[in-house]
Amino acid sequence: QVQLVESGGGLVQPGGSLRLSCAASGFSFNRYTMNWYRQAPGKERELVASITRAGDSTNYADSVKGRFTISRDNAKNTVALQMNSLKPEDTAVYYCKAVLVFFKDYWGQGTQVTVSS
């Protein structure tokens, strides 16, 4: 059974940090590109960061460049998103997604991040 389980969300003050984690099981994790998406209320889901299978290349949305870092541990089947210098506009539900061309994509259930004073 395929599972992606996000954790680490919560309430943080502006300028603070959070580290999200996504634990994968039930599929060949090291074959998949891993992505973090977010969806704020009333907005479309957007891609925040992605990392290749080997972890040797990453990409970020312009809105988070220099503040967020995506990483993965293929031995532990986990992908993380370190979020620093958080802003109120980072408030959203954050999802991890596993992608492999010609195969089914997998989504986690999401974790809420709220940035507020």
C-alpha positions in Angstrom: 0.0 0.0 0.0 1.4 3.3 -1.1 1.7 6.0 1.6 3.1 9.5 1.8 2.8 10.9 5.2 3.7 14.6 5.9 4.6 15.9 9.3 6.2 19.0 10.9 3.6 21.6 10.2 2.3 24.0 12.7 2.0 27.7 13.8 5.1 29.8 13.6 5.7 33.6 13.9 6.9 35.6 10.9 10.7 35.1 10.5 10.6 31.7 12.1 11.5 28.3 10.7 9.8 24.9 10.2 11.0 21.6 8.9 8.5 19.5 7.0 9.1 15.8 6.5 7.4 13.3 4.2 7.8 9.6 4.8 7.2 7.3 1.9 6.3 3.6 1.7 4.9 1.1 -0.7 6.8 2.1 -3.8 10.4 2.4 -5.1 11.1 5.8 -3.6 14.5 6.2 -5.1 13.1 6.0 -8.6 10.8 9.0 -8.1 11.3 12.7 -8.4 9.9 14.2 -5.2 8.0 17.5 -5.0 6.6 19.8 -2.4 3.4 21.7 -3.3 1.3 24.1 -1.3 -2.3 25.3 -1.4 -3.5 28.5 0.3 -7.2 29.1 0.9 -8.9 30.2 -2.3 -5.8 29.7 -4.4 -4.6 27.0 -6.7 -2.1 24.4 -5.6 1.4 25.5 -6.6 4.8 23.7 -6.9 7.2 24.9 -4.2 10.3 22.7 -4.7 11.4 19.6 -6.4 14.4 17.2 -6.1 15.6 14.6 -8.5 15.9 10.9 -7.8 19.5 11.0 -6.7 19.1 14.4 -5.0 21.6 16.0 -7.3 19.4 18.7 -8.6 16.8 20.9 -7.0 14.4 23.6 -8.2 12.4 26.2 -6.3 9.5 28.6 -6.9 10.8 32.1 -7.1 8.8 33.0 -4.0 10.8 30.6 -1.8 14.3 30.7 -3.4 16.9 31.4 -0.8 14.5 30.6 2.1 13.5 27.0 1.5 15.6 23.9 1.0 14.5 20.5 -0.2 16.4 17.4 0.6 15.9 13.6 0.5 17.3 10.5 2.2 16.8 7.5 -0.1 18.0 5.1 2.6 15.2 6.3 4.9 12.6 7.0 2.1 12.1 10.5 3.3 12.0 14.0 1.8 12.2 17.1 3.8 11.5 20.8 3.3 13.4 23.2 5.5 11.6 26.5 5.6 13.4 29.6 7.0 12.4 33.3 7.2 8.8 32.4 7.0 6.3 35.0 5.9 2.5 35.2 6.4 2.1 34.5 2.6 3.7 31.0 3.2 0.6 30.0 5.1 -0.9 27.0 3.3 -1.4 23.3 3.4 1.8 21.6 2.2 1.8 18.4 0.3 4.5 16.0 -0.9 4.1 14.3 -4.3 6.0 11.5 -5.9 6.4 11.6 -9.7 7.7 9.1 -12.2 7.1 9.5 -15.9 4.6 7.0 -17.3 3.7 5.9 -13.8 1.0 7.0 -11.4 1.7 10.1 -9.2 1.3 9.8 -5.5 0.2 12.5 -3.1 0.3 12.8 0.7 -2.6 14.1 2.8 -1.0 17.4 3.6 0.2 19.3 6.6 -0.9 22.8 7.7 1.6 25.6 8.0 0.4 28.8 9.5 2.7 31.9 9.7 1.2 34.5 12.0 2.0 36.7 14.9 
